[in-house]
Amino acid sequence: MPSLLPPALPSPAPRPAALAQPSASPSASPCVSPCAGIPQRCGKLRHKRAACPPKIAQEADPGLGFLLLLLLPAEQQVAVPKMSLWSIVSHMPPEEFSGLFTEFPRSLRCLLADWLENQPWEFINGSDAFCTSVASGMLVAMLEKLRGVAGSDGQQCQILQQISGIESAYRRDPLRLVAVLRAILEGEKAAVLKRDRHLPLSFHRRQEELKFSLGLQRLQHRVREIQALQDASLQPNVRDPQLKTEAKPSESELPSLILEAMKELEAAKQQVLKRIQIWKRQQQLAGNGALFEENLAPLQKRCESLVEIHFQLHQQVMAASAELGAELLPRLLERFNEVLSSLVKSSFVVEKQPPQVLKTQTKFQASVRFLLGPQLLKAAAKPYTVRADMVTEKQARELALSAYSGTLSESTGEIMHNVVALETNPASGTCCANFKNVLLKKIKRCERKGSESVTEEKCAVLFSTTVALTPGNLSIHLQVLSLPIVVIVHGNQDNNAKATVLWDNAFSEIDRVPFVVAERVPWEKMCDTLNLKFMAEVQTTKGLLKDHYFFLAQKIFNDHSARPEDFQSRSVSWAQFNKEILPGRGFTFWQWFDGVLDLTKRCLKSYWSDRLIIGFISKQYVCKLLSTEPDGTFLLRFSDSEIGGVTIAHVIRGKDGSSQVENIQPFSAKDLSIRSLGDRIRDLGQLRNLYPNIPKDQAFGSHYNKEQTGKDGRGYVSTAIKMTVESERDQEPQSTVGGPHDHPQAPMFTPPMLQPELHPESLQSVLSPMCINMMVSDSLGSFPSPSQMLSPSLVMDPALPRCQDLTFRNPMPFMHNQYLPGGPSPEPRDEEMPELAPFPPMVEAPLPSSPRWMPPSMDLPPGSDFEQFLHEMELEGPALCPPFAPPPQRSGFPSPGTSCWGPGESRWDDSVRPGHT
């Protein structure tokens, strides 16, 4: 066994101050960029444990503070990696730190700047030989740093005197210097925490690295101490001057030293496991758009360093088995095995996650990495293989409760190409299994709880393998779960599946039971999540503002009377997010917000990044803003009643001179792909100034497309599409027969103009395909009967289907009053008249049948999944396709939907165009 152990670690440098890293700039000037001072909006976790952000700096473990800061808003995460504690402290009033510098001059603190916080002052606890040695080395490094900085300072003599005083005061007692500087750093952290409620993320990351590095150095020191004791027991006259051990150790000193080293090894192991958990949590938040350092090399180095020390300690314990006795040795060996097993199992991670919304019959990629593979699998006779299986939430929970030591009984889905070799790359020093062409052929659904839909059902991919470790040929079964996955069989399930993934990624906890997540979360955390998702999807640095959050809160809570501060203490539920239909709408909050995301990402990214779109604002508040603005002032907002639409609200003057606010029909992504938003705004002459008072050409000039003029290379004259908007004041007076058009977007019926002399046979092409159930006003008493007005050849065949419940508010809208028999008639009243008698059968042959019209957006799933899709749609019921009342049809003409037009029938727009027969 000794021949299989890795070589011994090299001895550390005589001066432990090698941890010190000089500042990049020798200048003592403060950092240029001050802290933004934005308060953290983390809130209390409502599920399981609670975490209080204001106490981050008071935690004994810096890794926990590092973990909590992962929930910072996106705009803070962007700036945090470049921040240090000193960059904040240097911009705060010196009076707040006056009591800290009684034993250490503030002028020297300014010279040390970031260097001081990059040393492990906080983690040197104790007065043993190791702590004293580290403190002495840090004192020497600090004096060298100060002398180097003093050479470029104008007050060199004064600084050199202060340096000399520090050297004489602390050379004999370097641990006192450690205590003084630790108190200074703690006072600075307390002041920053009081003002900002959080510390820079980079500070926590650096503190965690310092703690682990110092722990490794302490373990290496323990290894040398144990080796010195063992050598002293064999050669009593040998003495190690660095370790200062006695020549004749007592019988109990070696076991106690080994137990102390074992305790420190277990603490270092816990720190490595926590860092791996933090990496996994960062990876999950990256699914919502958070920053993520996916480089696993630092983690792999930690694991390898700790395993090397583990093997060295294990070797020394086996060599001292006689001194340890038959009772202590088995317990120590069991603890060694537990440390190694935990490190090996935790170092098996998913480096590249499969897509969290996964459609059947679609290929995907993933990769897993064994961090300790290059170190422990060097002598493998053949490469190991990794298997990927789909598991349900129940199966994942059972595996987690068994500490991933059990085996999977049954896969919940059929995955093709799910076995890949675990390969070690000596050049890069990695051990990975890359799944490149994996395909989920089908999924077996499990029973759902209550009203849970298929898009709320979470699955995961289980990656598993069994390896034999080099020392002792120990066999270990490795398993790791992917992030939660929602499996869909059709594209229309994608929106709701993304909502499930977004909620789980944002609000799950570290080391949870798969896949438990809170049902209610603070509204402020939801705001941070929406902002993070918006910035990531649109790929912009301009996030949501407080006014946007206020509008979103009014929308999701359906509360338009509360103030912005009233929403800060509220919590939002999963049902409010994506289960309950918004009042008066046919969609959920997330479905509407995701439509805005898609529209902005595809067509409005540059406009949003230039802050030309207010976007998240209600129609009522727009009227309030624009009511006092001059004519032609406009702004852009996202449609509140349609999914994925942006509209222009602008001010016009009515005939009476009063100010009116009009909203143009929203533009969809398809509309903006035909003509861009900037060009549409340029086309509309009535739009003059972007709110509050920016000329539209100045605001949107960079977004105008160059218009083509003249002839192209082939001699053709170029054409262009222009947009016009017809305002109410620009419309001609309505005909006495035709009523006002309440919905301009509804299909308009415009037949060819009729001559004064009425020829019934000329109406055949217009009336023959109609399917009419007409209500006529009693004011048209002189209107002839159908048999008098129409020839037999124009009477409709009763065999043809008739449109039910289709009433015309205006009889015969295609005819002017002056052309009716008896001359003009008075304005018809909205009164119902008895239904006209059905027309006699038509003499002409029936029309040839044609295929039934279907919406072009109907995308049928593959044949293998069609039955499963229909079954899931039936199970979904109102969850996926919520029923809602369509808007009332004010036009007097039938809708061209398939419910009214059957085979052999024509649509209105197929027979009323001028010149169309």
Secondary structure, 3 states (H helix, E strand, C coil): CHHHCCCCCCCCCCCHHHHCCCCCCCCCCCCCCCCCCCCCCCCCCCCCCCCCHHHHHHCCCHHHHHHHHHHCCHHHHHHHHHCCHHHHHCCCCHHHHHHHCCCCCHHHHHHHCHHHHCCCHHHCCCCCHHHHHHHHHHHHHHHHHHHHHHCCCCCHHHHHHHHHHHHHHHCCCHHHHHHHHHHHHHHHHHHHHHHHCCCCHHHHHHHHHHHHHHHHHHHHHHHHHHHHHHHHHHCCCCCCCCCCCCCCCCCCHHHHHHHHHHHHHHHHHHHHHHHHHHHHHHHHHHCCCCCCCCCCHHHHHHHHHHHHHHHHHHHHHHHCHHHHHHHHHHHHHHHHHHHHHHHHHHCEEEEECCCCEEECCCEEEEEEEECCHHHHCCCCCCCEEEEEEEEEHHHHHHHHHCCCCCCCCCCCEEEECCEEEEEEECCCCEEEEEEEEEEEEEECCCCCCCCCCHHHCCEEEEEEEEEEECHHHEEEEEEEECCCEEEECCHHHHHHHHHHHHHHHHHCCCCCCCCCCCCEEEHHHHHHHHHHHHHHHHCCCCCCCHHHHHHHHHHHHCCCCCCHHHHCCCEEEHHHHHCCCCCCCCCCHHHHHHHHHHHHHHHCHHHHHCCCCCECCCHHHHHHHHCCCCCCEEEEEECCCCCCCEEEEEEEECCCCCEEEEECCCECHHHHHHCCHHHHHHHCCCCCEECCCEEHHHHHHHHCCCCCCCECCCCCECCCCCCCCCCHHHCCCCCCCCCCCCCCCCCCCCCCCCCCCCCHHHHHHHHCCCCCCCCCCCCCCCCCCHHHHCCHHHCCCCCCCCCCCCCCCCCCCCCCHHHCCCCCCCCCCCCCCCCCCCCCCCCCCCCCCCCCCCCCCCCCCCHHHHHHHHHHHHHHHHHCCCCCCCCCCCCCCCCCCCCCCCCCCCCHHHCCCCCCC
